[in-house]
């Protein structure tokens, strides 16, 4: 896939307007302000590089800021469905507001691509699909690496919200039947500016490794706190932290950290026959031509992956229904669930009627921060 040089019209926050000329309308709720704005802004920038039409039909993409607030995300999603008559919902970039969008998608029968890992079990979110890898898939990669590293005891230091709790739950699922066990669990809010107390507690038992569950630049603060408390064990970070913001803010304190991510983050280091290498390199080259070397990040790549998915399913749906109708929304859902394997920057997805997470256990790769850069393990 190649990016179009022309930009689709994007309306942000209160400036958002609809276009009568657009045939396919997509509503996107992103955190452009608030604690996860560092995730939302790259996604907005990547959407601006989408093609202006798919399947011969123009795209009208409307972006609203939810400020990382689930109430705002709900309001945005309802406005998209009621006022803008969208065919597809996207967003948000943090799990709590993404869950809010999923609720509206389920209520209104609108296909939803989430940019944050949420529980997409079909009884809970029947119209939602994860663009990021699920916490269960990424837990598989982390647990496998911990076992190879000889880790036995693990501390948890993570967000006190849905993202943190999902990761903790799924780590325990993957640790079942192994020698690994959690010996301490500490939580903090996304808006906290210090985790000194939690860091002292989680390191008190000197676990072999500590898993930090946070995102963007916010993942650096708890990491630095552990180092400042003198922790010498292994530190793992999730795919929510797999951007250079972690290194920019964390500096030398994050050197040596293990970070789970999609394969495209180390696209050049992938073997030539890796199924994601070609599609990942296409994004890396297009993105870094605009934003400079070493500026790739997983969040922009989620938007890139979404565009590949849309280019796959929209032409199929157009064969049976017209945009702006309930039938078209249903046709999009059916097309996605029958598309088969789709190679993406972040791995291969294969959504089905019973699997809305898409990725397989082999998706995640472990990177290590080495001399201020990513090194594939």
For each residue, the residues with C-beta under 8 A, 3 or more apart:
1: 279 282 307 308 311
2: 282 286
3: 49 50 51 286
4: 7 49 50 51 52
5:
6: 52
7: 4 10 48 49 52
8: 47 48 50 51 52 59 60 61
9: 19 60 61
10: 7 44 47 48 61 62 63
11: 15 16 17 62 63
12: 15 16 32 44 63 64 65
13: 16 32 64 65
14:
15: 11 12
16: 11 12 13 62 63 64
17: 11 62
18: 22 25 60 62 83 84
19: 9 22 60
20:
21: 58 60
22: 18 19 25 58 59 60
23: 57 58 59 60 323
24: 54 57 58 59 60 87 88 314 323
25: 18 22 59 60 61 62 84 85 86 87 88 323 324
26: 59 60 61 62 86 87 88 89 90 310
27: 62 64 76 77 79 80 81 84 86 88 89 90
28: 43 44 47 61 62 63 64 89 90 91
29: 63 64 66 72 73 76 77 80 89 90 91 92 97 101
30: 40 43 44 63 64 65 66 91 92 93 115
31: 34 35 36 37 39 40 65 66 67 68 92 93 94 97
32: 12 13 37 40 41 44 63 65 67
33: 37 65 67 68
34: 31 37 66 67 68 69
35: 31 68 94 190 191 218
36: 31 39 40 68 93 94 190 215 216 218
37: 31 32 33 34 40 41 68
38: 41 42 216 217 218 243 245
39: 31 36 42 43 93 94 115 215 216 240 299
40: 30 31 32 36 37 43 44 65 92 93 299
41: 32 37 38 44 45
42: 38 39 45 46 297 299 300 303
43: 28 30 39 40 46 47 93 115 299 300 302 303
44: 10 12 28 30 32 40 41 47 48 63
45: 41 42 48 49 291 300
46: 42 43 49 50 287 299 300 301 302 303 304
47: 8 10 28 43 44 50 61 63 303 307
48: 7 8 10 44 45
49: 3 4 7 45 46 286 287 290 304
50: 3 4 8 46 47 59 61 303 307
51: 3 4 8 54 59 307 311
52: 4 6 7 8 58 59
53: 56 57 58 59
54: 24 51 57 59 310 311 314 315
55: 311 314 315 318
56: 53 318
57: 23 24 53 54 314 318 323
58: 21 22 23 24 52 53
59: 8 22 23 24 25 26 50 51 52 53 54
60: 8 9 18 19 21 22 23 24 25 26
61: 8 9 10 25 26 28 47 50
62: 10 11 16 17 18 25 26 27 28 80 84 86
63: 10 11 12 16 28 29 30 32 44 47
64: 12 13 16 27 28 29 30 76 79 80
65: 12 13 30 31 32 33 40 72
66: 29 30 31 34 69 70 72 73 76 91 92 97
67: 31 32 33 34 72
68: 31 33 34 35 36 37 92 93 94 96 97 190
69: 34 66 72 73 97
70: 66 73 74 96 97 99 100
71: 74 75 100
72: 29 65 66 67 69 75 76 97
73: 29 66 69 70 76 77 91 92 97 98 100 101
74: 70 71 77 78 100 101 103 104
75: 71 72 78 79
76: 27 29 64 66 72 73 79 80 91 101
77: 27 29 73 74 80 81 89 100 101 104 105
78: 74 75 81 82 104
79: 27 64 75 76 82 83 84
80: 27 29 62 64 76 77 83 84 86 89
81: 27 77 78 84 85 86 89 104 108 110
82: 78 79 85
83: 18 79 80
84: 18 25 27 62 79 80 81
85: 25 81 82 324
86: 25 26 27 62 80 81 89 110
87: 24 25 26 110 111 323 324 328 329 332
88: 24 25 26 27 110 111 112 113 310 329 332
89: 26 27 28 29 77 80 81 86 101 104 105 110 111 112 113
90: 26 27 28 29 112 113 114 115 306
91: 28 29 30 66 73 76 97 98 101 114 115
92: 29 30 31 40 66 68 73 97 98 100 101 114 115 116
93: 30 31 36 39 40 43 68 97 98 115 116 299
94: 31 35 36 39 68 97 98 116 163 190 215
95: 98 99 116 117 118 161 162 163 166
96: 68 70 99 100 161 162 163
97: 29 31 66 68 69 70 72 73 91 92 93 94 100 101 116
98: 73 91 92 93 94 95 101 102 114 115 116 118
99: 70 95 96 102 103 118 119 162
100: 70 71 73 74 77 92 96 97 103 104
101: 29 73 74 76 77 89 91 92 97 98 104 105 112 114 128
102: 98 99 105 106 112 114 118 120 125 127 128
103: 74 99 100 106 107
104: 74 77 78 81 89 100 101 107 108 110
105: 77 89 101 102 108 109 110 111 112 125 127 128
106: 102 103 109 125 126 127 128
107: 103 104
108: 81 104 105
109: 105 106 127 326 329 330
110: 81 86 87 88 89 104 105 127 329
111: 87 88 89 105 127 129 329 332 333 336
112: 88 89 90 101 102 105 125 127 128 129
113: 88 89 90 128 129 131 306 309
114: 90 91 92 98 101 102 117 118 120 128 129 130 131 132
115: 30 39 43 90 91 92 93 98 131 132 299 302 303 306
116: 92 93 94 95 97 98 132 163
117: 95 114 130 132 133 134 135 163 166
118: 95 98 99 102 114 125 128 130 162 166
119: 99 124 125 162 166
120: 102 114 124 125 128 129 130 134 356 357
121: 124 125 356
122: 125 126 353 354 356
123: 126
124: 119 120 121
125: 102 105 106 112 118 119 120 121 122 128 356
126: 106 122 123
127: 102 105 106 109 110 111 112 333
128: 101 102 105 106 112 113 114 118 120 125 356
129: 111 112 113 114 120 336 351 356 357 358
130: 114 117 118 120 133 134 356 357 358 359
131: 113 114 115 302 305 306 309 346
132: 114 115 116 117 239 298 302 346
133: 117 130 137 138 239 262 346 347 357 359 363 364
134: 117 120 130 137 138 170 357 359
135: 117 138 139 163 166 167 169 170 171 238
136: 139 140 170 173 174 357
137: 133 134 140 141 357 359 360 361 363 364
138: 133 134 135 141 142 167 238 239 260 363 364
139: 135 136 142 143 167 170 171 173 174
140: 136 137 143 144 174 361 364
141: 137 138 144 145 260 361 363 364 365 366
142: 138 139 145 146 171 174 211 236 238 258 260 364 366
143: 139 140 146 147 171 174 175 178 180
144: 140 141 147 148
145: 141 142 148 149 236 258 260 366 377
146: 142 143 149 151 154 180 209 234 236
147: 143 144 150 151 178 179 180
148: 144 145
149: 145 146 209 234
150: 147 208
151: 146 147 154 180 208 209 234
152: 179 180 181 208
153: 180 181 182 183 205 207 208 209
154: 146 151 171 175 180 181 182 183 207 208 209 210 211
155: 182 183 184 185 186 202 203 205 207 209 210 211
156: 168 171 182 184 185 186 202 210 211 213
157: 186 187 188 195 198 199 202 210 211 212 213 222 226
158: 163 164 167 168 186 187 188 211 212 213 214
159: 163 164 187 188 189 190 213 214 215
160: 164 187 188 189
161: 95 96 164 165 189 190
162: 95 96 99 118 119 165 166
163: 94 95 96 116 117 135 158 159 166 167 213 215 240
164: 158 159 160 161 167 168 187 213
165: 161 162 168 169
166: 95 117 118 119 135 162 163 169 170
167: 135 138 139 158 163 164 170 171 211 213 238
168: 156 158 164 165 171 172 182 185 213
169: 135 165 166 172 173
170: 134 135 136 139 166 167 173 174
171: 135 139 142 143 154 156 167 168 174 175 182 211
172: 168 169 175 176 182
173: 136 139 169 170 176
174: 136 139 140 142 143 170 171 178
175: 143 154 171 172 178 180 181 182
176: 172 173
177:
178: 143 147 174 175
179: 147 152
180: 143 146 147 151 152 153 154 175
181: 152 153 154 175
182: 153 154 155 156 168 171 172 175 185
183: 153 154 155 205 207
184: 155 156 201 202 204 205 207
185: 155 156 168 182 202
186: 155 156 157 158 195 198 199 201 202
187: 157 158 159 160 164 198
188: 157 158 159 160 192 195 198 222
189: 159 160 161 192
190: 35 36 68 94 159 161 214 218
191: 35
192: 188 189 195 221
193: 221
194: 221 225
195: 157 186 188 192 198 199 221 222 225
196: 199 200 225 229
197: 200 201
198: 157 186 187 188 195 201 202 222 225
199: 157 186 195 196 202 203 222 225 226 228 229 231
200: 196 197 203 204 229
201: 184 186 197 198 204
202: 155 156 157 184 185 186 198 199 207 210 226
203: 155 199 200 206 207 210 226 229 230 231
204: 184 200 201
205: 153 155 183 184
206: 203 233
207: 153 154 155 183 184 202 203 210 233
208: 150 151 152 153 154 233 234
209: 146 149 151 153 154 155 233 234 235 236
210: 154 155 156 157 202 203 207 226 231 233 234 235 236
211: 142 154 155 156 157 158 167 171 236 237 238
212: 157 158 219 222 223 226 235 236 237 238 241
213: 156 157 158 159 163 164 167 168 238 240
214: 158 159 190 218 219 221 222 237 238 240 241
215: 36 39 94 159 163 218 219 238 240 241
216: 36 38 39 219 240 241 243 245 246
217: 38 220 245 246 248 249
218: 35 36 38 190 214 215 221
219: 212 214 215 216 222 223 237 238 240 241 245 246 250
220: 217 223 224 241 245 246 249 250 253 254
221: 192 193 194 195 214 218 224 225 249
222: 157 188 195 198 199 212 214 219 225 226
223: 212 219 220 226 227 235 237 246 250 253 254 257
224: 220 221 227 228 250 253 254
225: 194 195 196 198 199 221 222 228 229
226: 157 199 202 203 210 212 222 223 229 231 235
227: 223 224 230 231 253
228: 199 224 225 253
229: 196 199 200 203 225 226
230: 203 227
231: 199 203 210 226 227 235
232:
233: 206 207 208 209 210
234: 146 149 151 208 209 210 258
235: 209 210 212 223 226 231 254 256 257 258
236: 142 145 146 209 210 211 212 257 258 259 260
237: 211 212 214 219 223 240 241 242 246 257 258 259 260
238: 135 138 142 167 211 212 213 214 215 219 241 242 259 260
239: 132 133 138 242 259 260 261 262 298 364
240: 39 163 213 214 215 216 219 237
241: 212 214 215 216 219 220 237 238 246 259
242: 237 238 239 246 259 260 261 262 265 297 298 367
243: 38 216 246 297 298 299
244: 247 248 294 295 297
245: 38 216 217 219 220 248 249 297
246: 216 217 219 220 223 237 241 242 243 249 250 254 257 259 369
247: 244 250 251 254 369 372
248: 217 244 245 251
249: 217 220 221 245 246
250: 219 220 223 224 246 247 253 254 257
251: 247 248 254
252: 255
253: 220 223 224 227 228 250
254: 220 223 224 235 246 247 250 251 257 369
255: 252 369 370 371 372
256: 235 368 369 370
257: 223 235 236 237 246 250 254 368 369
258: 142 145 234 235 236 237 366 367 368 377
259: 236 237 238 239 241 242 246 366 367 368 369 374
260: 138 141 142 145 236 237 238 239 242 364 365 366 367
261: 239 242 265 266 298 364 365 366 367 374
262: 133 239 242 265 276 298 301 344 345 346 347 363 364 365
263: 266 267 270 274 276 277 280 345 346 347 363 365
264: 267 276 279 280 283 284 296 298 301 344 345 346
265: 242 261 262 296 298 301 365 367 374
266: 261 263 269 270 365 367 374 375 376
267: 263 264 270 276 277 280 281 284 296 345
268: 281 284
269: 266 374 375 376
270: 263 266 267 274 276 277 280 376
271: 274 277
272: 277
273: 277
274: 263 270 271 277
275: 343 348
276: 262 263 264 267 270 279 280 343 344 345 346 347 348
277: 263 267 270 271 272 273 274 280 281
278: 281 282 343
279: 1 264 276 282 283 308 343 344 345
280: 263 264 267 270 276 277 283 284 301 345
281: 267 268 277 278 284 285
282: 1 2 278 279 285 286
283: 264 279 280 286 287 296 300 301 304 345
284: 264 267 268 280 281 287 288 296
285: 281 282 288 289
286: 2 3 49 282 283 289 290
287: 46 49 283 284 290 291 295 296 300 304
288: 284 285 291 292 293 294 295 296
289: 285 286
290: 49 286 287
291: 45 287 288 295
292: 288 295
293: 288
294: 244 288 373
295: 244 287 288 291 292
296: 264 265 267 283 284 287 288 300 301
297: 42 242 243 244 245 300 301
298: 132 239 242 243 261 262 264 265 301 302 346
299: 39 40 42 43 46 93 115 243 302 303
300: 42 43 45 46 283 287 296 297 303 304
301: 46 262 264 265 280 283 296 297 298 304 305 345 346
302: 43 46 115 131 132 298 299 305 306 346
303: 42 43 46 47 50 115 299 300 306 307
304: 46 49 283 287 300 301 307 308 345
305: 131 301 302 308 309 344 345 346 349
306: 90 113 115 131 302 303 309 310
307: 1 47 50 51 303 304 310 311
308: 1 279 304 305 311 312 342 344
309: 113 131 305 306 312 313 336 339 342 344 349
310: 26 54 88 306 307 313 314
311: 1 51 54 55 307 308 314 315
312: 308 309 315 316 335 339 342
313: 309 310 316 317 332 335 336 339
314: 24 54 55 57 310 311 317 318 332 335
315: 54 55 311 312 318 319
316: 312 313 319 331 335 339
317: 313 314 320 321 328 331 332 334 335
318: 55 56 57 314 315 321 322 323 328 331
319: 315 316 331
320: 317 327 331
321: 317 318 325 327 328 330 331
322: 318 325 327 328
323: 23 24 25 57 87 318 328
324: 25 85 87 328
325: 321 322 328 329
326: 109 329 330
327: 320 321 322 330 331
328: 87 317 318 321 322 323 324 325 331 332
329: 87 88 109 110 111 325 326 332 333
330: 109 321 326 327 333 334
331: 316 317 318 319 320 321 327 328 334 335
332: 87 88 111 313 314 317 328 329 335 336
333: 111 127 329 330 336 337
334: 317 330 331 337 338
335: 312 313 314 316 317 331 332 338 339
336: 111 129 309 313 332 333 339 351
337: 333 334 351 352 353
338: 334 335 352
339: 309 312 313 316 335 336 342 350 351
340: 350
341: 348 349 350
342: 308 309 312 339 348 349 350
343: 275 276 278 279 348
344: 262 264 276 279 305 308 309 347 348 349
345: 262 263 264 267 276 279 280 283 301 304 305
346: 131 132 133 262 263 264 276 298 301 302 305 359 363
347: 133 262 263 276 344 359 360 362 363 364
348: 275 276 341 342 343 344 359 360 363
349: 305 309 341 342 344 358 359
350: 339 340 341 342 355 358 360
351: 129 336 337 339 355 356 358
352: 337 338 355
353: 122 337
354: 122
355: 350 351 352 358
356: 120 121 122 125 128 129 130 351
357: 120 129 130 133 134 136 137
358: 129 130 349 350 351 355
359: 130 133 134 137 346 347 348 349 363
360: 137 347 348 350 363
361: 137 140 141
362: 347
363: 133 137 138 141 262 263 346 347 348 359 360
364: 133 137 138 140 141 142 239 260 261 262 347
365: 141 260 261 262 263 265 266 376 377
366: 141 142 145 258 259 260 261 376 377
367: 242 258 259 260 261 265 266 374 375 376 377
368: 256 257 258 259 374 375 377
369: 246 247 254 255 256 257 259 372 373 374 375
370: 255 256 373 374 375
371: 255
372: 247 255 369
373: 294 369 370
374: 259 261 265 266 269 367 368 369 370
375: 266 269 367 368 369 370
376: 266 269 270 365 366 367
377: 145 258 365 366 367 368
